[in-house]
Amino acid sequence: MTTDVSPTARALMALELLQGTPGITAERIAEKLGVSERAARRYVGILREAGIPIESVRGPYGGYRVGRGLRLPPLVFSAAEALGLVMAVLDGHHDAGDPTSPVGGALGKIVRALPEQVAAQAEAVRRATAPVPDRGAARPDPQTTTTLVGAGADRRRVRLRYRSEAGVERDLDVDPWAVVVRHSRWYLLCWSHTSDGRRAYRIDRVRGVEVLDDGFVPPADLDPVATLEEHLAVGWDYAVEVIIDAPAADAARHVPPNLGRLEPVDAGTCRLVGTTSNPWWYAQQLTAVPVAFRIVGGPEIRHTAQVLGRRLLAAAEPA
């Protein structure tokens, strides 16, 4: 350590050592600071004079430690650390998006410590979380997510090494519009230059990210959550068409956007048009719609609904 470091600075460095290594000896503090043991004890004395409770324990296993009652200094996080904490909180607490709750308030302080552009992305992720976390959902790699959020904030194209559900890996060049948490999954909403279309990729399936030199401009007035919901309802294997006995505006309060698009038929009826890769899941979602409906398109979903209906009727039979 250089000789021009002030005693106050060394005392603060000693405090950092005490906090990070409870039970540290004066000899070890001196070694870390590059001073004598006498000087190290003097820095401990300076901290005590400043009202910081430094306890000492005698004996072969003794040393210094910070006692109770210390008011911690402001915390400093890197962008990666802060976003990692945001991810952890969003995974574990359904009220993380509420700034009036203790968890939400603490998370807000972390978000405010981020650089402005990254903070905007993290805040967007925070607002877009599913209301109830799913403990069984796959968790993305925090460093991968941090890189994607940073690339989106900097408006830089990325190359993904992506593994499909079938286990096939390929490289994709995409413009990372936004990271969105929805239905307990972490998605990258983007424009894929490889596929020449809008895509939503699950971040837990990203095996590598390379930030490229090319820039991009996201769509004007992009609503990441609404765009993702719309995307999740199209392009799947099985088509679905459902007539709902309610006006489109009323049905929209009960039909999640990821089930498909609502179209008015007349004043009292609307049509739900969508696709799914999982007819069983789709049929289960339809059972929650509290008004009458008829499945008029999609043989796979009609068959699945019939099987599900028979199971429910059988379950309701008296023993």
N, C-alpha and C positions, 0 to 999 in steps of 0.2 A: 504494500500500500504506500502511496506517495506521502511525503512528509507534509504536504500543504493541506491535507485533510484536517478540518477543525475538530476540536474535542467534542463539540456538539454533534457533528456528523458522525463521529465514531461512536458516541453514546447511542445514537439512533440505530446505527448498524448493530451495536451490541443488543439493543432491544429486539431487533429482528432475529438475531441468533437465539435469544432467550425464548422468543415465541415459537420459533421453528424447532428448537431442540431442548425441550424441558429437561433440567438436570445437567445442563452443560457446565463444565468447570471453568474456572478463571484461566487455567492453562490453555484450554481449548479456545476460549474467546480470544485470548492473546494471540494464539497461533493464527486464527482466522483473520484478525485485524492487523496482524503484523506489528504488534506492540509487546511490551513487557507485561508480566502478570500483574505487577503493581499498577500499571496504567489501566489494565482491564478492570481491576477492582475499583479504580477511581471512576471509570465510566458507569459501573454499577451504582456507585455512590451518587453520581450525577442524576441517574434515573430515579433513585429513591428520593433525592431532594426535590425532584419535579413531581412527586406524589404518586409515582408508579410503584405498585406493590411488588417488590422483588424479594422473594423468599430464598433463604439459603439453608441447605441441609448438610450437616457435617458427616464425616465418615468416608469410607472407601467408595461408596456409591452416591456420595453427596454431590452437590452442585447448586446452581442457581436455577430458579424457575419463576415465571410470572404468577403472582398470587391472584386471588379473587378480587374483583372490583375494578379491574382495568377496563377503561373505556377504549375500545379498539379504534385505531385511526381509520380514515376512509379506505375502503377496499378498492383495489385497482385490478381490473380484469383485461386480458387480451380479448380481441373480438372473437377468437375461437373459443376461449373459455366461457365468455358471456353467452354465446349462442348455445354452447353445450349445456349450460345451466338452464337456458330457456327451454331447450328440448327436453331435459330431464323433468322440469316442472310441468310442461305441457303433457308429458306422458303420464304423470302421476296425480295430477290435480285437475278436476273438472272446473274449478273456479279460478284457474290461473288467468283467465281473460277478464275477470272482474276486478277493476282497480281499487274497489272499496274493501275487498277481502284482504286478510293479512298476506296470503300467498301472492295474490295479484298485485298488491302494493309493493312487496319486495321485488317481484319480477319487474315491475315498472322501473325501479331504481337501477336494476341491471341493464334494462333496455336503454335507459338514458346515458349509461356509461359507454355505449357503443358509438362508433363513428356514425355520422348522420345518415349516410346512405345505407349502411348495414342495419342501423337501428330501424329504418323504415321497413326493410325486408323482415326483420325479426318481429316488428309490431304487426305486420301483415300476417305472418305465420301465427302469431298469438291470437289475432281476431278470427282466424279461419279454423281454429281447432274444433274437433268434434266435442259435443257436450259431455260425453262419458268416455273415459279412456278404456281401451280394451287390452287387458293384460296379455292376451294371446297374440296380439298383433306383432308383426315383425318390426324390429327397430332398425333404422338406418344408421350407418356409421357417422358419428358426429363430425369427423374431419371432412368426409365427403359432402355432408350437408353444408358445412361451413364454406367449403370451396364453391358450391353451387350458389349459395346465397351471395357470396362475395362477387362471383362472376355476374350474377343478375344485377347487383347494385352497380357494378362497373360497366354493365352492358357489353360484356365480352362473350363471344361464342365459345362453346366448350365441345370437346370430343369425349363422349361417354363410351366406356366399355360396359355393355349392358347384357345381362343374362335374362333371357325370356323365361316365361313360366315353364316352357318345355325344356329348359336347360341349355338352349343354344345361345352362345355368346357372339356379339358382333359390335362393331364400332359405329357410333352415331354422331354426326355433327349437328348440334342443336343450338338455338338461341334460348337461353334460360330465362323465361319471362318471370316466373315466380315459384317459390316453394310454398306448397299449401298442405296443411294437415286436414284431412277429411275422412270421416268414418274410420278413425284410428289408423289410417295409413298416411305415409308421407309421400307426396307426389311432387315431381318436377313438371310444371306446366310449361310447355315450350313450343317452338316451331322447329320441326325436324327437317333439316335440309336433305338428309338421307332419304326420308320418306316423302318429302315435299308436302308437308301437311302439319296441322296442329296435332300435338300429341301430349299425353300425360304419362310419364314413366314413374314407376315406383322406385323411390330412392334406395330402398333396401336391396334392390336388384342391380344397382350400379356397382360395378367392380373396380372402376377406375375413372378418374376425371383429369383431363388435360385442358387447361385454359389456353385458348388460341388468341392470335393477334387481331382477328376480325372483330369488328364491333357490330351492334345491331340496334334497332329502334323498336321497342315493344309497341303493340297496337295502342292507339289513342283510347283513353278512357277504359283501359282494361280492368275488368272486375275478375280477379283470379278465382274467387270462390264460385261465382256464377258460371264462369267459363269452364271450370273443371267439372262442375255438376252436369253441365250440358254435354261435355265431352264423354263423361262416364256413361251416359245413357245411349250413345250411338256407337255403331261400328262393331257390335258383338255378333255372336253366331246365330242367335235365334231372334226373329222378329216377333213383336207383340203389338196387338191392337185391342184396346179395351174401351167400351162405351160406358161412361159414368153418368148416372142419373142426377146430375147437379150442374149448375153453371160453371164455366171454367174458373171464374174467380173464386167460387166457393171450394171447388175441388182442389185448387192450388194450395189451400191451407192444410190439406190432408195428404197430398201426393208429393213425396220428395222429388226434387228435380232430377235426381239420378235415375228415376224410373222411366223418364221420357218426356216428351213434349205434349202439352195439353192444347187441343184445338177446339174452339166452339163448334157445336153442331147446330144447336138452336138455343132459344132462351133458357131452356132448362136442362140441356144435355151437352156433354163434351166428349171428346175422343182423346184417349191417351195412346200415343204412338212411341214405341221405344224398342230397344234390343237388350238382350242379356246373354251372358255365357253360362248362367246358372239358373235354369227355369225353377228349380226348387226354391232358391232364395227369392226369386221374383214373386212366386206364388205366395210365399209367406208374407212378403211386403204388402201384397194386395189385400190380405185378410185384415189388415189394420185400417183400411179405408172404410169410414163409418157410414157410407151411403151405398145404395144398390149399384152394381156394375155387371157387365157381361163381357166375357172374353170372346171376341169375334174374329181375332186373327192370331195365328201362331199355334200350330198343332202341338208343339212341344209344351208350351205353357198351359194349353188347355188340358192336355193329358195329365200334367203334373198337378194342376189345380184339382182335377177329379180325384186323383190318388190322395192328395192332402185332405180334400173334403170327406172322403170315405173314412180316412183315419180319424178325423175329428168327430164324425158321427159315431163311429165305433167307440171312441173314448167316452162319449157322453151317454152310452147305453147303461142302464142300471146293472149292477153286478148280479 
